[in-house]
């Protein structure tokens, strides 16, 4: 039986930060349930595309629709081996939902693997799970980490930091790094065998 991952998302989740990890986790044989407060399996959430296009901060454009595959109120956190917290606009409002915070605390209380990217760390700050932790996030979330008792590290957007059961990255360019770390925390061993290609002389 494959391991199950719970993914937290919501309206205007960053497009890459839900689409890429969702598909990547599926590709290595994991089951992934994506949820949003007050929504059911089969309903959609709109995504947002965040990018720097000449302003002091990122611009936000409309992305795809993402189809949820799990009903929020039917989640049993005991069923999941790990938690993936997406970024974008969604975290600033879904962190106001008490069940989102309860779900998040479960993975820290039980020391299960957690990956959080970009603004997703806003959920962790409100959940009260960062005391004594070293992590990263989108730079604008750095002060929130400090206020929540954590230590913020300003690293390249392509990198990730792992502290105990938690791995974090500043933004979507860090997907290769954070996913690699998340796989390790989950105990996945991905190996490649060289293909022996035999050519026949004609």
Secondary structure as UniProt FT lines:
FT   STRAND          4..8
FT   TURN            11..12
FT   STRAND          13..14
FT   HELIX           15..27
FT   TURN            28..29
FT   STRAND          31..35
FT   TURN            37..38
FT   TURN            41..42
FT   STRAND          44..51
FT   STRAND          59..67
FT   HELIX           72..74
FT   HELIX           77..79
FT   STRAND          82..85
FT   HELIX           91..94
FT   TURN            95..96
FT   HELIX           98..109
FT   TURN            110..111
FT   STRAND          113..117
FT   HELIX           118..120
FT   HELIX           121..127
FT   TURN            131..132
FT   STRAND          134..135
FT   HELIX           139..141
FT   HELIX           142..147
FT   TURN            148..149
FT   STRAND          151..152
FT   TURN            157..158
FT   STRAND          160..163
FT   TURN            164..165
FT   STRAND          166..169
FT   HELIX           172..174
FT   HELIX           175..186
//
